[in-house]
Amino acid sequence: AAPIALVILRFAQGVGVGGEWGGAVLLSSEFGDPRKRGFYASAAQIGPPAGNLMANGVLAALGALLSEDQFVSWGWRVAFLLSGVLVVFGLWIRTKLEETPVFKAMEAEQTRPTAPIREVFTTHPRALAAAILSRVAPDVLYALFTVFVLTYATGELDMSRGSALAAVLIGSSFQVFLIPLAGALSDRVNRRLLYGLSALAAGVWPFVFFPLTDGGSWPLLTLGVVVALGIHSFMYGPQAAFIAEQFSARLRYTGSSLAYTLAGVIGGAVAPLVFTALLDAYDSWVPLALYVALTAVVTVTGLCLGRDGDESEDTLEDVPATPSLEAPATTTN
């Protein structure tokens, strides 16, 4: 019963994260300067590497303070219970939040959508496809270099799990700074171009990483993971702003959340399983690298389908009363 309950609860949590991500992105970007949307929206993107560091830091502390028998018996539960502190903190934040100026303008004009999911599918199909496809390569690359790399390092390179985990944590610590840097850079250069070049780098890097680490060197493994997560940062940093910009203001929350959830299913959720199956079937890293390269092509395709942002859509007077099909909203003043 315990594993079944855990899977069900994790599934519910995953659905919740999809909706929460869209809200977090819009709160951070719509309260900020539209000309710096990439930087402000990237605040939500720091969550995965920061959470990775916090979670593994707690486990490391428990491992140092408890014996192995104590950790297996009850210590692991402490980490789950401590996460409840974050839940309380999140609920407290919710009680203090106000709606964004863009949302308030729509509410005042009574232009809020009554069936937002249906409207997204019927009026923004290209935007939704672009947003979903753009997420695939970042999710798959992250799964490879934070999850599967632990299996690969221990099973194929004969390294200890602790050594592989240390490499991932070092890469994650760099991401905490690189993600907002990438978001800010995307405000100064074309966001889609920066995202696309990073996706191409993501498709190439596994062909370098696997031969680089073939000798089982921990410094080279760490270097490979740091570079990979750096490439991921330059996709993940601009990603939030890019996805939000695909939808008109009145459907931005729903469209972004749908894209995040659906892309997670076809991207990061299945990636570790695919990596494992490919390695078992071919006993070679080449199919894994080809898989990542394929996802890079998928993401570049999504970026080509997408559009560049329009700052005027966040001007209160310019919130559209009806959703545009695929083009940016036109101004009314």
C-alpha positions as CSV (number, residue, x, y, z in Angstrom):
1,A,0.0,0.0,0.0
2,A,2.8,2.4,0.8
3,P,4.4,2.5,-2.7
4,I,1.0,2.8,-4.3
5,A,0.0,5.7,-2.1
6,L,3.3,7.4,-2.7
7,V,3.0,7.1,-6.5
8,I,-0.6,8.5,-6.4
9,L,0.4,11.4,-4.2
10,R,3.4,12.1,-6.4
11,F,1.1,12.1,-9.4
12,A,-1.2,14.6,-7.7
13,Q,1.8,16.7,-6.7
14,G,3.0,16.7,-10.3
15,V,-0.3,18.0,-11.6
16,G,-0.2,20.7,-8.9
17,V,3.3,21.7,-9.9
18,G,2.1,22.3,-13.5
19,G,-0.4,24.8,-12.3
20,E,1.9,26.4,-9.7
21,W,4.6,26.9,-12.2
22,G,2.4,29.0,-14.5
23,G,1.3,31.1,-11.6
24,A,4.8,31.6,-10.2
25,V,6.1,32.7,-13.6
26,L,3.3,35.2,-14.1
27,L,3.6,36.7,-10.6
28,S,7.3,37.2,-11.0
29,S,7.1,38.6,-14.5
30,E,3.9,40.6,-14.5
31,F,4.9,42.5,-11.4
32,G,8.2,43.3,-13.0
33,D,9.3,45.4,-15.9
34,P,8.1,43.8,-19.2
35,R,11.4,44.7,-20.8
36,K,13.1,42.5,-18.2
37,R,10.7,39.6,-18.4
38,G,13.4,37.0,-19.0
39,F,15.2,37.9,-15.7
40,Y,12.1,38.2,-13.5
41,A,10.4,35.1,-14.9
42,S,13.6,33.1,-14.4
43,A,13.1,33.4,-10.6
44,A,10.7,30.4,-10.8
45,Q,13.3,28.4,-12.7
46,I,15.8,28.5,-9.8
47,G,13.6,26.0,-8.0
48,P,14.9,22.7,-9.4
49,P,18.6,23.3,-8.7
50,A,18.0,25.0,-5.4
51,G,15.6,22.2,-4.4
52,N,18.2,19.7,-5.5
53,L,20.8,21.3,-3.3
54,M,18.5,21.6,-0.3
55,A,17.2,18.1,-0.5
56,N,20.6,16.4,-0.8
57,G,22.0,18.7,1.8
58,V,19.4,17.5,4.3
59,L,20.1,13.9,3.4
60,A,23.8,14.5,3.8
61,A,23.3,16.0,7.2
62,L,21.1,13.2,8.3
63,G,23.6,10.7,7.0
64,A,26.3,12.4,9.0
65,L,24.3,12.6,12.2
66,L,22.6,9.2,12.2
67,S,23.8,5.6,11.8
68,E,22.7,3.6,8.8
69,D,20.2,1.6,10.9
70,Q,18.8,4.8,12.3
71,F,18.5,6.4,8.9
72,V,16.7,3.4,7.4
73,S,14.5,3.0,10.5
74,W,13.2,6.5,11.0
75,G,15.7,9.1,9.8
76,W,14.5,9.3,6.2
77,R,11.1,10.4,7.4
78,V,12.7,13.5,8.9
79,A,13.5,14.8,5.5
80,F,9.8,14.5,4.4
81,L,8.6,16.1,7.6
82,L,11.0,19.0,7.2
83,S,9.4,19.7,3.7
84,G,6.2,20.5,5.6
85,V,7.9,23.7,6.7
86,L,8.1,24.8,3.1
87,V,4.4,24.0,2.7
88,V,3.5,26.2,5.7
89,F,5.8,29.0,4.3
90,G,4.1,28.7,0.9
91,L,0.6,29.0,2.4
92,W,1.7,32.0,4.3
93,I,3.0,33.6,1.1
94,R,-0.4,32.9,-0.5
95,T,-2.2,34.9,2.1
96,K,-0.1,37.9,1.3
97,L,-0.2,37.8,-2.5
98,E,-2.1,40.3,-4.6
99,E,-3.2,39.7,-8.2
100,T,-1.0,41.1,-10.9
101,P,-1.8,44.4,-12.6
102,V,-2.5,42.6,-15.8
103,F,-5.1,40.3,-14.1
104,K,-6.7,43.2,-12.3
105,A,-7.1,45.1,-15.6
106,M,-8.8,42.1,-17.2
107,E,-11.0,41.7,-14.1
108,A,-12.1,45.3,-14.3
109,E,-12.9,45.0,-18.0
110,Q,-14.6,41.7,-17.4
111,T,-12.5,40.0,-20.1
112,R,-11.5,36.9,-18.0
113,P,-12.0,33.7,-20.0
114,T,-14.9,31.5,-18.9
115,A,-13.5,28.3,-20.5
116,P,-9.7,28.9,-20.7
117,I,-8.6,25.4,-21.4
118,R,-10.9,25.1,-24.4
119,E,-9.9,28.6,-25.6
120,V,-6.2,27.7,-25.5
121,F,-6.8,24.6,-27.6
122,T,-9.1,26.3,-30.1
123,T,-7.5,29.7,-30.4
124,H,-3.8,29.1,-29.6
125,P,-2.9,25.7,-31.0
126,R,0.3,26.8,-32.6
127,A,1.4,28.7,-29.4
128,L,0.6,25.6,-27.3
129,A,2.6,23.4,-29.7
130,A,5.5,25.8,-29.6
131,A,5.5,26.0,-25.8
132,I,5.3,22.2,-25.4
133,L,8.0,21.4,-27.9
134,S,10.4,24.0,-26.6
135,R,10.4,22.3,-23.2
136,V,11.4,18.8,-24.4
137,A,15.2,19.2,-24.7
138,P,15.7,21.0,-21.4
139,D,13.7,18.4,-19.6
140,V,15.5,15.5,-21.2
141,L,19.0,17.0,-20.7
142,Y,18.2,17.7,-17.1
143,A,17.0,14.1,-16.5
144,L,20.2,12.8,-18.1
145,F,22.6,14.9,-16.0
146,T,20.9,14.9,-12.6
147,V,19.1,11.5,-12.5
148,F,20.5,9.0,-15.1
149,V,24.1,10.2,-14.7
150,L,24.0,8.6,-11.2
151,T,23.1,5.2,-12.6
152,Y,25.6,5.6,-15.5
153,A,28.5,6.6,-13.2
154,T,27.9,3.8,-10.8
155,G,27.0,1.1,-13.2
156,E,29.2,1.9,-16.2
157,L,32.1,3.9,-14.8
158,D,32.5,2.0,-11.5
159,M,32.3,5.2,-9.4
160,S,30.7,5.5,-6.0
161,R,27.2,7.0,-5.8
162,G,28.5,9.7,-3.5
163,S,31.1,10.8,-6.1
164,A,28.5,11.0,-8.8
165,L,26.1,12.9,-6.5
166,A,28.8,15.4,-5.6
167,A,29.3,16.1,-9.3
168,V,25.6,16.8,-9.7
169,L,25.5,19.0,-6.7
170,I,28.4,21.1,-7.9
171,G,26.6,21.5,-11.3
172,S,23.4,22.5,-9.5
173,S,25.2,25.1,-7.4
174,F,26.4,26.8,-10.6
175,Q,22.8,26.7,-12.0
176,V,21.5,28.8,-9.1
177,F,23.5,31.7,-10.6
178,L,23.5,30.8,-14.3
179,I,19.8,30.6,-14.7
180,P,19.0,34.2,-13.7
181,L,22.0,35.3,-15.7
182,A,20.6,33.5,-18.8
183,G,17.2,35.1,-18.2
184,A,18.7,38.5,-18.0
185,L,20.8,37.9,-21.1
186,S,17.7,36.9,-23.0
187,D,16.3,40.4,-22.3
188,R,19.3,41.9,-24.2
189,V,19.5,39.5,-27.1
190,N,16.8,37.7,-29.1
191,R,15.3,35.2,-26.6
192,R,14.5,32.5,-29.2
193,L,18.0,32.7,-30.7
194,L,19.7,32.3,-27.3
195,Y,17.4,29.4,-26.5
196,G,17.9,27.8,-29.9
197,L,21.7,28.0,-29.8
198,S,21.6,26.5,-26.3
199,A,19.4,23.7,-27.6
200,L,21.8,22.9,-30.4
201,A,24.7,22.8,-27.8
202,A,22.5,20.4,-25.7
203,G,22.2,18.1,-28.7
204,V,26.0,18.1,-29.3
205,W,27.3,17.9,-25.7
206,P,26.5,14.2,-25.0
207,F,28.7,13.2,-27.9
208,V,31.5,14.9,-26.0
209,F,30.5,13.9,-22.5
210,F,30.4,10.2,-22.8
211,P,33.9,9.8,-24.4
212,L,35.3,12.4,-22.0
213,T,34.2,10.3,-19.0
214,D,34.9,6.9,-20.4
215,G,38.0,6.5,-18.2
216,G,36.1,7.0,-15.0
217,S,37.8,10.2,-13.9
218,W,35.8,12.1,-11.3
219,P,37.1,15.6,-12.3
220,L,36.2,15.0,-15.9
221,L,32.7,13.7,-14.8
222,T,32.2,16.8,-12.8
223,L,33.4,19.0,-15.6
224,G,31.0,17.2,-18.0
225,V,28.0,17.6,-15.6
226,V,28.8,21.3,-14.9
227,V,29.0,22.1,-18.6
228,A,25.8,20.2,-19.3
229,L,23.9,21.9,-16.6
230,G,25.3,25.2,-17.7
231,I,23.9,24.6,-21.2
232,H,20.6,23.6,-19.6
233,S,20.6,26.9,-17.7
234,F,20.8,28.9,-20.9
235,M,17.6,27.1,-22.1
236,Y,15.9,27.0,-18.8
237,G,16.5,30.6,-17.8
238,P,14.8,32.1,-20.9
239,Q,12.2,29.3,-21.0
240,A,9.6,30.8,-18.6
241,A,9.5,34.1,-20.4
242,F,9.4,32.5,-23.8
243,I,6.5,30.2,-22.9
244,A,4.5,33.0,-21.3
245,E,5.0,35.2,-24.4
246,Q,3.4,32.7,-26.6
247,F,-0.1,33.4,-25.2
248,S,-2.3,36.5,-25.0
249,A,-2.5,38.0,-21.6
250,R,-6.0,36.5,-20.8
251,L,-4.9,33.0,-21.6
252,R,-1.3,33.2,-20.4
253,Y,-1.8,31.4,-17.1
254,T,-3.7,28.4,-18.6
255,G,-1.5,28.1,-21.7
256,S,1.7,28.2,-19.7
257,S,0.5,25.7,-17.2
258,L,-0.8,23.3,-19.9
259,A,2.5,23.5,-21.8
260,Y,4.5,22.8,-18.7
261,T,2.4,19.8,-17.7
262,L,2.1,18.2,-21.1
263,A,5.7,18.7,-22.0
264,G,6.8,17.2,-18.7
265,V,4.9,14.0,-19.6
266,I,6.7,13.6,-23.0
267,G,10.0,15.0,-21.9
268,G,11.5,14.6,-18.4
269,A,9.0,12.1,-17.1
270,V,9.9,9.3,-19.5
271,A,13.5,10.3,-20.2
272,P,15.2,8.2,-17.4
273,L,13.2,5.1,-18.6
274,V,14.2,5.7,-22.2
275,F,17.9,6.1,-21.2
276,T,17.8,2.9,-19.2
277,A,16.1,0.9,-22.0
278,L,18.5,2.2,-24.6
279,L,21.5,1.4,-22.5
280,D,20.2,-2.1,-21.7
281,A,19.3,-2.8,-25.4
282,Y,22.5,-1.5,-27.1
283,D,25.1,-1.5,-24.3
284,S,26.4,1.8,-25.8
285,W,26.1,5.5,-25.0
286,V,25.6,6.4,-28.7
287,P,21.8,5.8,-28.7
288,L,21.5,7.9,-25.6
289,A,23.4,10.8,-27.3
290,L,21.2,10.4,-30.4
291,Y,18.1,10.6,-28.3
292,V,19.2,13.9,-26.7
293,A,20.1,15.2,-30.2
294,L,16.6,14.3,-31.4
295,T,15.0,16.2,-28.5
296,A,17.2,19.2,-29.4
297,V,15.7,19.1,-32.9
298,V,12.2,18.9,-31.4
299,T,12.9,22.0,-29.2
300,V,14.3,24.0,-32.1
301,T,11.2,23.1,-34.1
302,G,9.1,24.5,-31.2
303,L,11.1,27.7,-31.1
304,C,10.6,28.1,-34.9
305,L,6.9,27.8,-34.4
306,G,6.9,30.3,-31.6
307,R,7.0,34.1,-31.6
308,D,9.0,36.8,-30.1
309,G,7.6,38.7,-27.1
310,D,5.5,41.9,-27.3
311,E,6.0,44.2,-24.3
312,S,2.9,46.1,-25.2
313,E,0.7,43.2,-24.1
314,D,1.6,43.9,-20.5
315,T,0.5,47.5,-20.8
316,L,-2.8,47.8,-18.9
317,E,-4.5,49.6,-21.8
318,D,-3.5,46.9,-24.1
319,V,-5.0,43.8,-22.4
320,P,-7.2,42.4,-25.2
321,A,-10.9,41.8,-24.7
322,T,-10.8,38.8,-27.0
323,P,-7.9,36.4,-27.6
324,S,-5.8,36.7,-30.7
325,L,-5.3,33.5,-32.7
326,E,-1.5,33.4,-33.2
327,A,-0.4,37.0,-33.6
328,P,0.5,39.4,-30.8
329,A,-2.3,41.4,-29.4
330,T,-2.8,44.8,-31.2
331,T,-2.8,48.0,-29.1
332,T,-6.0,49.9,-28.6
333,N,-4.6,53.3,-27.5
